[in-house]
Amino acid sequence: MKKIYLFCSAGMSTSMLANKMQEVADAHNVPVEVKAHPHNKLGEIVKEQKPDCILLGPQVKYLYQGTVDEFGSTGIPIAVIDAGDYGMMNGERVLKTAIKMIKEATK
């Protein structure tokens, strides 16, 4: 089971997107766990849960470089969610992007 974790400042709208992504995954029998967390828990979650993909909400895009500096060496792919997909709550597109990132990282 792959873990795709979304991070933003509070985790509210990202929770809605995470739920939509999980619904798409479940409908297609894709073995992933999609969860949303506040960005300030990132270090703890990377250490304890070892996610396979870290997605940042567009509203915390400014934290991207720091996140890469801190966790890039773990080999976990990190990206900022496309603002258009986020705004439209397009769980399917964001899920596909995350799965592609995981596949690229494990090559």
N, CA, C and O of each residue as an XYZ file, in Angstrom:
428
protein
N       0.850     -1.191      0.000
C       0.000      0.000      0.000
C       0.883      1.237      0.000
O       1.709      1.423      0.893
N       0.701      2.081     -1.012
C       1.474      3.323     -1.121
C       0.774      4.424     -0.330
O      -0.454      4.499     -0.303
N       1.566      5.272      0.308
C       1.014      6.378      1.099
C       1.273      7.695      0.382
O       2.418      8.078      0.142
N       0.189      8.377      0.048
C       0.269      9.695     -0.589
C      -0.276     10.686      0.427
O      -1.459     10.659      0.769
N       0.607     11.566      0.908
C       0.195     12.499      1.948
C       0.242     13.929      1.438
O       1.217     14.367      0.829
N      -0.848     14.643      1.707
C      -0.985     16.039      1.300
C      -0.754     16.916      2.527
O      -1.222     16.612      3.624
N      -0.026     18.007      2.320
C       0.257     18.915      3.427
C      -0.131     20.337      3.051
O       0.134     20.791      1.938
N      -0.765     21.038      3.994
C      -1.034     22.462      3.788
C      -1.023     23.135      5.144
O      -0.689     22.502      6.145
N      -1.378     24.396      5.194
C      -1.250     25.119      6.452
C      -2.135     24.521      7.544
O      -1.650     24.268      8.647
N      -3.406     24.292      7.270
C      -4.288     23.759      8.314
C      -4.779     22.351      8.009
O      -5.042     21.575      8.928
N      -4.907     22.014      6.726
C      -5.349     20.675      6.360
C      -6.830     20.567      6.043
O      -7.338     19.461      5.853
N      -7.540     21.699      5.981
C      -8.988     21.624      5.743
C      -9.334     21.315      4.285
O      -9.910     20.265      4.002
N      -8.990     22.213      3.359
C      -9.339     21.961      1.955
C      -8.545     20.786      1.394
O      -9.011     20.091      0.491
N      -7.355     20.566      1.925
C      -6.573     19.419      1.446
C      -7.267     18.125      1.864
O      -7.159     17.119      1.162
N      -7.975     18.131      2.990
C      -8.707     16.934      3.417
C      -9.772     16.577      2.394
O      -9.968     15.402      2.080
N     -10.466     17.594      1.869
C     -11.483     17.347      0.845
C     -10.850     16.722     -0.399
O     -11.388     15.771     -0.966
N      -9.712     17.261     -0.816
C      -9.027     16.729     -1.991
C      -8.521     15.309     -1.711
O      -8.640     14.430     -2.564
N      -7.962     15.085     -0.530
C      -7.478     13.750     -0.159
C      -8.626     12.736     -0.216
O      -8.444     11.616     -0.693
N      -9.803     13.129      0.270
C     -10.966     12.234      0.236
C     -11.360     11.902     -1.198
O     -11.674     10.753     -1.510
N     -11.342     12.912     -2.072
C     -11.681     12.680     -3.481
C     -10.661     11.740     -4.134
O     -11.029     10.855     -4.905
N      -9.382     11.941     -3.817
C      -8.330     11.077     -4.363
C      -8.525      9.641     -3.878
O      -8.379      8.693     -4.650
N      -8.858      9.487     -2.586
C      -9.069      8.154     -2.019
C     -10.259      7.475     -2.683
O     -10.211      6.277     -2.963
N     -11.339      8.236     -2.942
C     -12.529      7.684     -3.615
C     -12.167      7.158     -4.998
O     -12.597      6.071     -5.382
N     -11.372      7.931     -5.753
C     -10.950      7.512     -7.096
C     -10.105      6.238     -6.993
O     -10.309      5.280     -7.738
N      -9.151      6.249     -6.053
C      -8.273      5.089     -5.868
C      -9.093      3.843     -5.527
O      -8.871      2.773     -6.094
N     -10.040      3.989     -4.597
C     -10.868      2.855     -4.179
C     -11.718      2.337     -5.338
O     -11.870      1.129     -5.517
N     -12.269      3.267     -6.124
C     -13.115      2.884     -7.263
C     -12.335      2.086     -8.305
O     -12.904      1.254     -9.012
N     -11.031      2.343     -8.395
C     -10.191      1.653     -9.384
C      -9.279      0.594     -8.744
O      -8.346      0.095     -9.373
N      -9.575      0.269     -7.483
C      -8.771     -0.719     -6.739
C      -7.272     -0.419     -6.745
O      -6.445     -1.323     -6.868
N      -6.937      0.864     -6.609
C      -5.532      1.265     -6.532
C      -5.153      1.228     -5.046
O      -5.774      1.915     -4.236
N      -4.133      0.426     -4.680
C      -3.790      0.275     -3.266
C      -3.005      1.460     -2.702
O      -1.791      1.374     -2.518
N      -3.695      2.555     -2.433
C      -3.047      3.720     -1.842
C      -3.846      4.212     -0.647
O      -5.049      3.979     -0.528
N      -3.135      4.898      0.227
C      -3.756      5.574      1.358
C      -3.479      7.053      1.146
O      -2.321      7.460      1.059
N      -4.527      7.857      1.062
C      -4.364      9.291      0.844
C      -4.851     10.014      2.096
O      -5.993      9.840      2.523
N      -3.971     10.828      2.677
C      -4.337     11.566      3.883
C      -3.816     12.992      3.794
O      -2.844     13.279      3.095
N      -4.488     13.875      4.520
C      -4.054     15.274      4.587
C      -3.576     15.585      6.004
O      -4.148     15.121      6.991
N      -2.513     16.382      6.074
C      -1.932     16.753      7.373
C      -1.513     18.219      7.340
O      -1.264     18.768      6.267
N      -1.433     18.862      8.520
C      -0.875     20.220      8.551
C       0.638     20.162      8.295
O       1.306     19.225      8.732
N       1.169     21.151      7.596
C       2.584     21.146      7.210
C       3.527     21.066      8.414
O       4.612     20.493      8.308
N       3.124     21.635      9.560
C       4.022     21.623     10.719
C       4.226     20.221     11.304
O       5.062     20.044     12.191
N       3.486     19.234     10.826
C       3.654     17.845     11.276
C       4.505     17.035     10.294
O       4.720     15.840     10.499
N       4.985     17.677      9.238
C       5.688     16.963      8.163
C       6.856     16.114      8.660
O       6.949     14.934      8.325
N       7.751     16.707      9.460
C       8.932     15.980      9.929
C       8.580     14.725     10.691
O       9.147     13.656     10.464
N       7.636     14.875     11.597
C       7.168     13.771     12.435
C       6.552     12.665     11.556
O       6.824     11.483     11.762
N       5.737     13.053     10.596
C       5.049     12.084      9.738
C       6.015     11.361      8.810
O       5.885     10.156      8.597
N       6.989     12.092      8.254
C       7.983     11.449      7.384
C       8.732     10.381      8.190
O       8.969      9.276      7.702
N       9.100     10.725      9.423
C       9.851      9.808     10.274
C       9.014      8.585     10.673
O       9.484      7.451     10.586
N       7.776      8.823     11.110
C       6.951      7.743     11.639
C       6.211      6.942     10.574
O       6.129      5.718     10.672
N       5.667      7.617      9.552
C       4.796      6.937      8.586
C       5.477      6.607      7.262
O       4.986      5.777      6.496
N       6.600      7.251      6.995
C       7.343      7.047      5.746
C       6.440      7.075      4.503
O       6.229      6.044      3.864
N       5.904      8.268      4.163
C       5.045      8.365      2.979
C       5.822      8.077      1.695
O       7.041      8.243      1.645
N       5.102      7.645      0.656
C       5.730      7.363     -0.640
C       5.710      8.595     -1.536
O       6.398      8.638     -2.556
N       4.919      9.596     -1.154
C       4.791     10.814     -1.952
C       4.312     11.937     -1.041
O       3.390     11.751     -0.247
N       4.949     13.111     -1.161
C       4.562     14.290     -0.386
C       4.040     15.334     -1.368
O       4.755     15.759     -2.276
N       2.784     15.742     -1.176
C       2.195     16.790     -2.017
C       1.873     17.990     -1.139
O       1.256     17.855     -0.083
N       2.298     19.161     -1.589
C       2.020     20.391     -0.855
C       0.870     21.136     -1.519
O       0.806     21.232     -2.744
N      -0.037     21.660     -0.701
C      -1.125     22.473     -1.229
C      -0.559     23.748     -1.838
O       0.474     24.243     -1.386
N      -1.231     24.292     -2.871
C      -0.721     25.509     -3.529
C      -0.528     26.676     -2.559
O       0.327     27.532     -2.788
N      -1.313     26.718     -1.480
C      -1.193     27.831     -0.538
C       0.074     27.761      0.305
O       0.412     28.737      0.975
N       0.791     26.624      0.290
C       2.076     26.539      1.007
C       3.225     26.288      0.032
O       4.257     25.722      0.393
N       3.021     26.723     -1.210
C       4.041     26.561     -2.250
C       5.385     27.137     -1.802
O       6.442     26.614     -2.156
N       5.335     28.223     -1.019
C       6.563     28.870     -0.535
C       7.389     27.943      0.364
O       8.565     28.221      0.604
N       6.807     26.856      0.864
C       7.528     25.914      1.725
C       8.193     24.792      0.925
O       8.877     23.937      1.490
N       7.986     24.805     -0.396
C       8.489     23.713     -1.239
C      10.005     23.529     -1.135
O      10.477     22.426     -0.861
N      10.766     24.601     -1.352
C      12.228     24.461     -1.360
C      12.758     23.961     -0.019
O      13.646     23.110      0.029
N      12.210     24.492      1.060
C      12.631     24.050      2.391
C      12.319     22.578      2.615
O      13.098     21.849      3.229
N      11.168     22.153      2.109
C      10.751     20.748      2.232
C      11.708     19.854      1.447
O      12.125     18.803      1.932
N      12.055     20.282      0.224
C      13.004     19.522     -0.601
C      14.377     19.482      0.083
O      15.017     18.432      0.133
N      14.827     20.637      0.610
C      16.126     20.691      1.291
C      16.163     19.714      2.468
O      17.163     19.036      2.703
N      15.052     19.660      3.197
C      15.020     18.828      4.396
C      14.775     17.338      4.107
O      15.372     16.476      4.753
N      13.895     17.034      3.133
C      13.480     15.642      2.934
C      13.805     15.063      1.565
O      13.526     13.892      1.307
N      14.395     15.873      0.680
C      14.730     15.394     -0.656
C      15.659     14.200     -0.643
O      15.567     13.321     -1.501
N      16.558     14.169      0.335
C      17.534     13.081      0.423
C      16.899     11.748      0.810
O      17.537     10.702      0.690
N      15.648     11.773      1.274
C      14.963     10.527      1.661
C      14.531      9.734      0.430
O      14.204      8.551      0.528
N      14.531     10.401     -0.742
C      14.081      9.726     -1.959
C      12.576      9.810     -2.151
O      12.054      9.312     -3.148
N      11.867     10.433     -1.211
C      10.415     10.597     -1.335
C      10.149     11.718     -2.338
O      10.654     12.827     -2.162
N       9.364     11.451     -3.390
C       9.055     12.536     -4.320
C       8.194     13.613     -3.652
O       7.277     13.313     -2.887
N       8.513     14.869     -3.961
C       7.833     16.022     -3.353
C       7.380     16.948     -4.475
O       8.154     17.242     -5.386
N       6.134     17.410     -4.416
C       5.639     18.343     -5.431
C       4.570     19.245     -4.836
O       3.988     18.953     -3.792
N       4.330     20.349     -5.531
C       3.231     21.239     -5.182
C       2.055     20.841     -6.079
O       2.221     20.664     -7.285
N       0.880     20.705     -5.488
C      -0.317     20.347     -6.245
C      -0.653     21.470     -7.218
O      -0.642     22.645     -6.851
N      -0.950     21.102     -8.454
C      -1.344     22.077     -9.471
C      -2.538     22.882     -8.956
O      -3.543     22.317     -8.525
N      -2.411     24.222     -9.008
C      -3.444     25.106     -8.458
C      -4.794     24.908     -9.145
O      -5.838     24.986     -8.496
N      -4.779     24.653    -10.455
C      -6.028     24.420    -11.190
C      -6.715     23.150    -10.727
O      -7.921     23.145    -10.478
N      -5.945     22.064    -10.612
C      -6.506     20.793    -10.149
C      -6.998     20.913     -8.712
O      -8.014     20.329     -8.334
N      -6.255     21.682     -7.920
C      -6.617     21.884     -6.517
C      -7.930     22.654     -6.430
O      -8.843     22.273     -5.698
N      -8.006     23.734     -7.184
C      -9.205     24.572     -7.173
C     -10.443     23.816     -7.639
O     -11.544     24.038     -7.134
N     -10.255     22.928     -8.601
C     -11.371     22.133     -9.134
C     -11.609     20.871     -8.302
O     -12.547     20.116     -8.556
N     -10.736     20.649     -7.292
C     -10.797     19.431     -6.479
C     -10.768     18.194     -7.378
O     -11.542     17.254     -7.194
N      -9.848     18.220     -8.362
C      -9.738     17.131     -9.329
C      -8.885     16.004     -8.729
O      -7.692     15.889     -9.011
N      -9.528     15.179     -7.898
C      -8.833     14.092     -7.218
C      -8.160     13.122     -8.169
O      -7.075     12.614     -7.885
N      -8.809     12.864     -9.310
C      -8.259     11.906    -10.262
C      -6.932     12.383    -10.841
O      -5.967     11.619    -10.896
N      -6.878     13.642    -11.273
C      -5.632     14.179    -11.866
C      -4.504     14.211    -10.837
O      -3.370     13.840    -11.140
N      -4.819     14.656     -9.624
C      -3.790     14.754     -8.592
C      -3.299     13.347     -8.220
O      -2.104     13.141     -8.006
N      -4.212     12.394     -8.145
C      -3.843     11.007     -7.841
C      -2.927     10.442     -8.922
O      -1.910      9.819     -8.617
N      -3.290     10.660    -10.185
C      -2.458     10.173    -11.303
C      -1.063     10.779    -11.248
O      -0.072     10.082    -11.470
N      -0.981     12.073    -10.953
C       0.314     12.745    -10.842
C       1.146     12.101     -9.730
O       2.333     11.832     -9.913
N       0.518     11.859     -8.585
C       1.227     11.274     -7.443
C       1.735      9.872     -7.771
O       2.873      9.533     -7.446
N       0.899      9.059     -8.409
C       1.299      7.690     -8.755
C       2.464      7.717     -9.742
O       3.392      6.914     -9.643
N       2.405      8.647    -10.691
C       3.492      8.789    -11.660
C       4.793      9.174    -10.947
O       5.858      8.647    -11.267
N       4.701     10.093     -9.983
C       5.879     10.514     -9.216
C       6.486      9.339     -8.449
O       7.707      9.192     -8.401
N       5.636      8.506     -7.852
C       6.113      7.339     -7.089
C       6.827      6.376     -8.036
O       7.893      5.855     -7.708
N       6.234      6.138     -9.220
C       6.844      5.231    -10.189
C       8.202      5.752    -10.658
O       9.158      4.985    -10.770
N       8.287      7.062    -10.931
C       9.554      7.669    -11.365
C      10.614      7.522    -10.267
O      11.775      7.227    -10.549
N      10.203      7.728     -9.023
C      11.148      7.702     -7.894
C      11.671      6.291     -7.612
O      12.768      6.131     -7.076
N      10.887      5.270     -7.971
C      11.310      3.900     -7.667
C      12.030      3.238     -8.835
O      12.358      2.053     -8.775
N      12.276      3.999     -9.894
C      12.993      3.442    -11.062
C      14.446      3.218    -10.726
O      15.212      2.757    -11.573
